[in-house]
Each structure stands twice: as structure tokens, then as C-alpha cells.
């Protein structure tokens, strides 16, 4: 009996490892996970996606349920979903506070399949987008100013809890339910796959530039980093009418793409002291998209007097901030995060008008773990987008 008992325990261990790696396709009703059971009871709209189960960040198929649509909700079929660097951090719990199982994705586009009886913004068949926000308090000062992204009670698209107490799951899934107030009307001339990353990477750079006055024509704008955010910052700066856009990077190999590919006017290697010294005090503003630890002091030196660096990347460690370079010229380092729903709609409409889209690599959902590994190494130009509709099967 001891032998049989040990064998059973070994087999159970193998099964648990299998489920963690490849996922379980059993029905949620039979799940022993309290979080999944609560979801099934209160969210009866069946869905399938890819979820991380633990801090390994490995994603695998996951059957779950979404809430019944209310009178102000829309149900839409997900067609594409961008892979944001914050998805990678979240599934691995790099920032703490991650809840599992987790279905990531907040650059979501699709087509409306059903609308509640009080929905006025959409009809069946409309194209729709959902970014990082699906709820807020509607009563705080920020909400009143259309800045739901800074609401203390903002509800994130995934890794958060909805008003009914059950978990929210993101866009790596076949279907979503969202209140119409948090959905974006999609312009007909804006491609869905290449437009999806605008719902996070796009609004992050757009909002920062607008708020800090870096959208004025005739400016010299610096862009630190040429990844998912950086390449869109270049495109928005050019569309705003910048007289000069300079990309600042640690990678010399990105120069041709920055200038020939994206239309930047100049390229600086951040560790080349001669190049940095020659460009000192020349820039009207800098958008810093770098998510790694880097030297703010040399970047501050590039600014003209009374100008600002806006950080929009999310480093895992605090950045050293030398104070004396700030004193010498009343320079500033500021931050900015995504944008409210009104501004996101404005950004999407602006992008459609000026033919601004992300440079993307469209991948099937089965490639998502490889995509995450490549993203961690910076091996993507410039955004992965999941072809959800054709590769996530219910």
C-alpha cells in the first residue's frame, strides 16, 4: 500500500506540473480554484483565452466566463490584441500584486456582437477598441476632468476586480464584455492589427506630449529608446509638426530604422560622450520610453533651459536622479501614464487622420510564450500583436 500511495502522489505531481505548463480544458464548473468557481457563478458568458497560472509567466489555454452584459454593456469578439511590455511584467509578478490565473491584454480590438438596451455609442457590427481602463468612480476630480486613468478607483482591464467582486480578464481571449463608456469607436480607415498597440503604447506617448506642450509645431523633440513606445513617439512627434526629432539609444544598429524607417532626423548613441556633448542644450523636450535603469543626468544635459524630460517607461528599479543638472537651467523630470477615455478617442482619431500605426509582428496565440521570451530580450520590431480571432479556439 505504501508503494501504491507513493505512486499515486507521483502521478498527481506529474498531472499538476502538466496543468501548470499546458493548461486544463476541463469546464470551469469542475474547477477547485475558488477564484475560477466564483467567476463561473457570477460571469456566465463562456470565454476561452490564454492565462498565466503562477510567477513563471507561462501562458496556456484557459476556459473561463465573463459577466452577463448589463444594459450599458457591449459584447465584442476580439480580433487582435497587442502584447505590451507591462503584460510581461504582470504575468511574472515583477511589480508585485499579480493575481492568478491571469489573462493579460489591454490593447484589444474587435467587432461588436451584442449591445445592451441603453447602449447609444455602438451597434452590432461596429469596430471597437479597449485599452487599459474598464471602470472608474465617475465622481472624483480626475474623472470629472476626463482623466479616469488617474482615478484612485480606476478598474484595470486585467489583474483587477470588477464591481461585482470577481476578477477581470484581458484581451488574450475570444470575447470581452465592457461598459460602452470605456470602449473606443474605431475609425474605418485604421487597420485593426497595426492600430491595436495605440491603445496603450500610443496613448502613453500621445498624452505625455500633449500635456507637457511637446505637440507644438517647430520643436526639437528627443525620444529615448526605440521600442514599442519609442517608435510611436517618433511618429506622433513628426505628425505634430516637430522641426527635428532625435532618437537617443544605446543600440547603434537602430539608426537606419530610426531615420530611414521612421523618419527621425537624427540619432544619438547615449554612451558616446562626444555625441551627447555636441547636442547639449538643444532639445525642447524629451520623451523617455526606456524601461531599464539608465542615466538621467546625461539626458537632462540635452535639454534647453526651462524644458522637461517626460518618463513613460516603467523601470523595475528606481532611477538615480542627479539634482544639480536640474538647477542649472530650471529643467524638470516628469512622468505620465496612458490617458483618459476622451483623450484616447482623440488620439485614435488623430492617428487615423495622419496614418499613424504601430510596426507590428502578428503572431498566433500559440506563439505567445516565445513572443514573451523575445520581448524580454528586446527581439521585436516593434510590437507583437496576437491574431486572436483566427488562433484562439473555443
C-alpha positions as CSV (number, residue, x, y, z in Angstrom):
1,X,0.0,0.0,0.0
2,X,2.9,2.3,0.8
3,X,4.2,1.8,-2.7
4,X,0.8,2.4,-4.3
5,X,0.3,5.6,-2.2
6,X,3.7,6.9,-3.3
7,X,2.9,6.1,-6.9
8,X,-0.4,8.0,-6.7
9,X,1.4,11.0,-5.2
10,X,4.0,10.9,-8.0
11,X,1.2,10.8,-10.7
12,X,-0.6,13.7,-9.0
13,X,2.6,15.7,-9.1
14,X,3.1,15.0,-12.8
15,X,-0.5,16.0,-13.5
16,X,-0.2,19.3,-11.6
17,X,3.0,20.1,-13.5
18,X,1.3,19.3,-16.8
19,X,-1.7,21.6,-15.9
20,X,0.7,24.4,-14.9
21,X,2.6,24.1,-18.2
22,X,-0.2,23.3,-20.7
23,X,-3.4,24.3,-19.0
24,X,-6.6,22.3,-18.4
25,X,-9.5,22.2,-20.7
26,X,-11.9,20.9,-18.1
27,X,-15.0,23.0,-17.6
28,X,-14.7,25.8,-15.0
29,X,-17.7,24.3,-13.1
30,X,-15.5,21.4,-12.1
31,X,-12.5,23.6,-11.0
32,X,-11.2,23.6,-7.5
33,X,-9.8,27.1,-7.8
34,X,-12.1,29.4,-5.7
35,X,-11.3,32.3,-8.0
36,X,-12.4,30.3,-11.0
37,X,-15.5,29.0,-9.3
38,X,-16.6,32.5,-8.2
39,X,-16.2,33.7,-11.8
40,X,-18.3,30.8,-13.2
41,X,-21.1,31.5,-10.8
42,X,-21.3,35.3,-11.5
43,X,-20.0,35.6,-15.0
44,X,-21.9,33.1,-17.2
45,X,-20.7,34.3,-20.6
46,X,-18.3,31.5,-21.7
47,X,-14.9,32.5,-23.0
48,X,-11.5,31.0,-23.7
49,X,-8.1,32.6,-23.5
50,X,-4.5,32.1,-22.5
51,X,-3.6,32.6,-18.9
52,X,-0.6,32.6,-16.6
53,X,-1.1,30.4,-13.5
54,X,1.9,31.5,-11.5
55,X,5.1,33.6,-11.5
56,X,6.7,31.5,-14.1
57,X,4.6,33.6,-16.5
58,X,4.0,30.6,-18.7
59,X,0.7,31.1,-20.6
60,X,-1.6,28.2,-21.6
61,X,-5.2,27.7,-22.7
62,X,-7.8,28.7,-20.1
63,X,-11.6,28.3,-20.1
64,X,-13.4,30.9,-18.1
65,X,-16.6,33.0,-18.0
66,X,-17.4,36.7,-18.2
67,X,-20.2,38.6,-16.6
68,X,-23.7,38.8,-18.1
69,X,-23.9,42.0,-20.1
70,X,-25.8,44.8,-18.5
71,X,-28.0,47.4,-20.2
72,X,-24.9,49.7,-20.8
73,X,-22.5,46.9,-21.9
74,X,-21.3,45.7,-25.2
75,X,-20.1,42.2,-26.0
76,X,-17.5,42.1,-28.7
77,X,-15.5,39.4,-30.5
78,X,-11.8,40.0,-30.0
79,X,-9.9,40.1,-33.3
80,X,-6.4,41.3,-32.3
81,X,-4.6,42.1,-29.0
82,X,-1.2,43.7,-28.7
83,X,1.4,42.3,-26.3
84,X,2.5,45.2,-24.0
85,X,5.8,45.1,-22.0
86,X,3.6,45.5,-18.9
87,X,1.9,42.2,-19.8
88,X,5.3,40.5,-19.4
89,X,5.9,42.2,-16.1
90,X,2.5,41.4,-14.8
91,X,2.5,37.6,-15.7
92,X,5.8,37.3,-13.9
93,X,4.8,39.4,-10.9
94,X,7.7,41.7,-11.4
95,X,5.9,44.6,-9.8
96,X,4.1,42.6,-7.1
97,X,0.3,42.3,-6.7
98,X,-0.3,39.8,-9.6
99,X,-3.3,37.5,-9.2
100,X,-3.6,34.2,-10.9
101,X,-4.9,32.8,-13.1
102,X,-4.3,35.9,-15.2
103,X,-5.4,36.6,-18.8
104,X,-3.3,39.6,-19.9
105,X,-4.0,42.1,-22.7
106,X,-5.1,45.7,-22.8
107,X,-4.6,46.6,-26.4
108,X,-7.8,45.0,-27.6
109,X,-9.7,45.5,-30.9
110,X,-12.7,43.6,-32.2
111,X,-16.2,43.8,-33.5
112,X,-19.4,44.3,-31.5
113,X,-21.7,41.2,-31.3
114,X,-24.3,42.4,-28.8
115,X,-25.3,45.6,-27.1
116,X,-27.4,46.4,-24.0
117,X,-30.7,48.1,-24.4
118,X,-29.4,51.5,-23.2
119,X,-26.2,51.5,-25.3
120,X,-26.1,54.5,-27.6
121,X,-22.4,54.6,-28.6
122,X,-22.3,51.3,-30.6
123,X,-24.4,49.0,-32.7
124,X,-23.8,45.4,-33.7
125,X,-21.1,45.1,-36.3
126,X,-19.2,48.2,-35.2
127,X,-15.4,48.0,-34.7
128,X,-14.3,48.7,-31.2
129,X,-11.2,49.1,-29.1
130,X,-10.5,48.6,-25.3
131,X,-7.4,49.9,-23.7
132,X,-6.1,49.8,-20.1
133,X,-9.3,51.1,-18.3
134,X,-12.7,49.4,-18.0
135,X,-14.0,51.3,-14.9
136,X,-13.7,54.3,-12.6
137,X,-15.6,56.2,-9.9
138,X,-17.1,58.9,-12.1
139,X,-17.1,61.3,-9.1
140,X,-13.5,62.3,-8.3
141,X,-11.8,65.4,-9.6
142,X,-9.9,63.4,-12.2
143,X,-13.0,61.6,-13.5
144,X,-14.8,64.9,-13.8
145,X,-11.8,66.1,-15.9
146,X,-11.9,63.0,-18.2
147,X,-8.7,61.7,-16.5
148,X,-10.1,58.3,-15.5
149,X,-6.5,57.0,-15.8
150,X,-5.7,58.8,-12.5
151,X,-8.9,57.9,-10.7
152,X,-8.0,56.3,-7.3
153,X,-10.7,53.7,-8.0
154,X,-9.7,53.0,-11.7
155,X,-10.5,49.5,-12.8
156,X,-7.8,48.0,-15.0
157,X,-8.7,45.7,-17.9
158,X,-7.0,42.7,-16.3
159,X,-5.5,41.7,-13.0
160,X,-8.2,43.7,-11.2
161,X,-11.5,43.1,-9.6
162,X,-14.8,44.3,-11.1
163,X,-17.6,45.9,-9.1
164,X,-19.3,42.6,-8.5
165,X,-16.2,41.3,-6.7
166,X,-15.0,38.9,-9.5
167,X,-11.8,39.1,-11.4
168,X,-11.2,40.8,-14.7
169,X,-9.5,39.1,-17.6
170,X,-7.9,40.8,-20.6
171,X,-7.8,40.5,-24.3
172,X,-5.8,37.3,-24.9
173,X,-9.2,35.8,-25.2
174,X,-12.0,35.3,-27.7
175,X,-14.7,37.6,-26.3
176,X,-15.0,40.6,-24.0
177,X,-17.8,42.4,-22.1
178,X,-17.3,46.1,-21.4
179,X,-19.3,49.2,-20.5
180,X,-19.7,51.4,-23.5
181,X,-18.2,54.4,-21.7
182,X,-14.8,52.6,-21.7
183,X,-14.8,51.4,-25.3
184,X,-13.3,53.4,-28.2
185,X,-15.0,53.9,-31.5
186,X,-12.7,52.6,-34.2
187,X,-12.2,54.6,-37.5
188,X,-12.8,52.6,-40.6
189,X,-9.5,53.5,-42.2
190,X,-7.4,52.5,-39.2
191,X,-6.1,48.9,-39.5
192,X,-7.1,46.8,-36.5
193,X,-3.9,44.8,-36.2
194,X,-1.5,47.7,-36.5
195,X,-3.8,50.0,-34.6
196,X,-4.2,47.8,-31.5
197,X,-0.9,48.9,-29.8
198,X,-2.1,52.5,-30.0
199,X,-4.5,51.7,-27.1
200,X,-1.6,51.6,-24.7
201,X,1.7,52.5,-26.3
202,X,0.1,55.1,-28.5
203,X,-1.9,56.9,-25.9
204,X,1.0,56.8,-23.4
205,X,3.3,58.8,-25.7
206,X,0.5,61.0,-27.1
207,X,-0.9,62.0,-23.7
208,X,2.6,62.9,-22.4
209,X,3.4,65.0,-25.4
210,X,0.1,66.8,-25.3
211,X,0.1,67.6,-21.6
212,X,3.6,68.9,-21.5
213,X,3.3,71.0,-24.6
214,X,5.6,68.9,-26.8
215,X,2.9,68.8,-29.5
216,X,3.6,72.4,-30.6
217,X,5.0,72.6,-34.2
218,X,8.6,73.7,-34.7
219,X,10.1,72.0,-31.6
220,X,13.2,69.8,-31.3
221,X,12.0,66.6,-29.6
222,X,14.2,63.8,-28.2
223,X,13.0,60.2,-28.0
224,X,14.9,57.9,-25.6
225,X,14.5,54.2,-26.7
226,X,13.2,52.8,-30.0
227,X,10.8,50.1,-28.8
228,X,7.0,49.8,-28.8
229,X,6.6,53.3,-27.2
230,X,9.6,55.0,-28.7
231,X,8.8,54.3,-32.4
232,X,5.2,55.7,-31.9
233,X,6.6,58.7,-30.1
234,X,8.7,59.4,-33.2
235,X,5.6,59.1,-35.4
236,X,3.4,61.4,-33.2
237,X,6.2,64.0,-32.9
238,X,6.5,64.2,-36.7
239,X,2.7,64.4,-37.1
240,X,2.6,67.2,-34.6
241,X,5.0,69.2,-36.8
242,X,8.3,68.8,-34.8
243,X,11.1,70.6,-36.6
244,X,13.5,68.0,-35.5
245,X,13.2,64.5,-33.9
246,X,16.3,62.9,-32.4
247,X,16.3,59.3,-31.3
248,X,18.6,58.5,-28.3
249,X,19.6,54.9,-28.0
250,X,22.2,52.5,-26.7
251,X,22.0,50.5,-29.9
252,X,23.9,51.8,-33.0
253,X,22.1,49.2,-35.1
254,X,18.8,51.1,-34.7
255,X,20.0,54.2,-36.5
256,X,18.9,53.2,-40.0
257,X,15.5,52.2,-38.9
258,X,15.0,55.4,-36.8
259,X,15.9,57.7,-39.7
260,X,15.1,55.8,-42.9
261,X,12.3,53.7,-41.4
262,X,10.5,56.1,-39.1
263,X,11.5,59.5,-40.4
264,X,13.6,60.7,-37.4
265,X,16.0,63.5,-38.2
266,X,19.0,62.5,-36.1
267,X,20.3,59.7,-33.9
268,X,22.5,59.8,-30.8
269,X,24.3,56.9,-29.1
270,X,23.7,57.7,-25.4
271,X,27.1,56.3,-24.2
272,X,29.0,58.3,-26.8
273,X,30.2,61.3,-24.8
274,X,31.2,63.3,-27.8
275,X,27.8,63.0,-29.5
276,X,26.0,63.8,-26.3
277,X,28.2,66.8,-25.5
278,X,27.7,68.1,-29.1
279,X,23.9,68.0,-28.6
280,X,23.8,69.6,-25.1
281,X,21.1,72.2,-24.5
282,X,19.5,71.7,-27.9
283,X,16.2,69.9,-27.2
284,X,12.8,71.5,-26.3
285,X,11.6,68.3,-24.7
286,X,12.4,64.6,-24.3
287,X,10.1,61.6,-24.2
288,X,11.9,58.9,-22.2
289,X,10.5,55.5,-23.0
290,X,13.3,53.4,-21.6
291,X,12.2,50.7,-19.1
292,X,15.7,49.8,-17.9
293,X,17.9,51.6,-15.4
294,X,19.7,54.5,-17.2
295,X,21.4,57.8,-16.6
296,X,19.0,60.7,-16.4
297,X,21.9,63.1,-15.9
298,X,23.2,62.9,-19.4
299,X,19.6,63.2,-20.8
300,X,19.0,66.3,-18.7
301,X,22.1,67.8,-20.3
302,X,20.4,67.6,-23.7
303,X,17.6,69.9,-22.7
304,X,17.4,73.6,-23.4
305,X,16.7,75.7,-20.3
306,X,13.2,75.6,-18.8
307,X,12.4,72.3,-20.6
308,X,11.3,68.9,-19.5
309,X,12.0,65.1,-19.8
310,X,8.8,63.1,-19.5
311,X,9.4,59.5,-18.4
312,X,6.8,57.0,-19.7
313,X,8.8,53.8,-19.3
314,X,8.4,51.7,-16.2
315,X,11.8,50.6,-14.8
316,X,11.7,47.8,-12.2
317,X,14.2,49.8,-10.1
318,X,14.3,53.5,-9.1
319,X,16.3,55.7,-11.4
320,X,19.1,57.8,-10.0
321,X,18.2,61.5,-10.3
322,X,21.1,64.0,-10.2
323,X,19.7,67.3,-8.8
324,X,22.4,69.8,-9.9
325,X,21.7,69.5,-13.6
326,X,18.1,70.4,-12.8
327,X,19.1,73.6,-11.0
328,X,21.3,74.6,-13.9
329,X,18.6,75.9,-16.3
330,X,15.3,75.2,-14.4
331,X,14.9,71.8,-16.0
332,X,12.4,69.2,-15.0
333,X,11.9,65.4,-14.9
334,X,8.2,64.5,-15.0
335,X,6.0,61.4,-15.6
336,X,2.9,60.5,-17.4
337,X,0.7,57.4,-17.7
338,X,-1.7,56.5,-20.5
339,X,-4.7,58.8,-20.9
340,X,-8.4,59.1,-20.2
341,X,-11.1,57.7,-22.5
342,X,-11.8,61.0,-24.1
343,X,-8.2,61.6,-24.9
344,X,-7.7,58.0,-26.1
345,X,-10.5,58.6,-28.6
346,X,-8.9,61.8,-29.7
347,X,-5.6,60.0,-30.2
348,X,-7.2,57.2,-32.2
349,X,-8.9,59.7,-34.5
350,X,-5.7,61.7,-34.8
351,X,-3.8,58.5,-35.7
352,X,-6.4,57.6,-38.4
353,X,-6.2,61.1,-39.8
354,X,-2.4,61.0,-40.0
355,X,-1.9,57.3,-41.0
356,X,-0.1,56.5,-37.7
357,X,0.1,52.8,-36.9
358,X,2.5,50.6,-35.0
359,X,5.1,48.5,-36.7
360,X,4.0,45.0,-35.7
361,X,4.7,41.3,-36.0
362,X,1.4,39.4,-36.0
363,X,1.6,36.0,-34.3
364,X,-0.7,33.2,-33.4
365,X,-1.7,32.7,-29.8
366,X,0.3,29.5,-29.6
367,X,3.4,31.6,-30.2
368,X,2.8,33.8,-27.2
369,X,5.3,32.3,-24.8
370,X,8.1,32.6,-27.4
371,X,6.9,36.2,-28.1
372,X,7.3,36.9,-24.3
373,X,10.8,35.4,-24.3
374,X,11.8,37.5,-27.3
375,X,10.2,40.6,-25.8
376,X,12.3,40.2,-22.7
377,X,15.4,40.2,-24.9
378,X,14.2,43.2,-26.9
379,X,13.9,41.0,-30.0
380,X,10.8,42.6,-31.6
381,X,10.3,45.4,-34.1
382,X,8.3,47.0,-32.6
383,X,5.2,45.3,-31.2
384,X,3.8,41.8,-31.1
385,X,0.1,41.5,-31.9
386,X,-1.8,38.3,-31.4
387,X,-4.2,37.2,-34.1
388,X,-6.9,36.2,-31.6
389,X,-9.8,35.6,-33.9
390,X,-8.0,33.0,-36.1
391,X,-6.0,31.2,-33.4
392,X,-7.9,31.2,-30.1
393,X,-10.4,28.4,-30.3
394,X,-13.3,27.8,-28.1
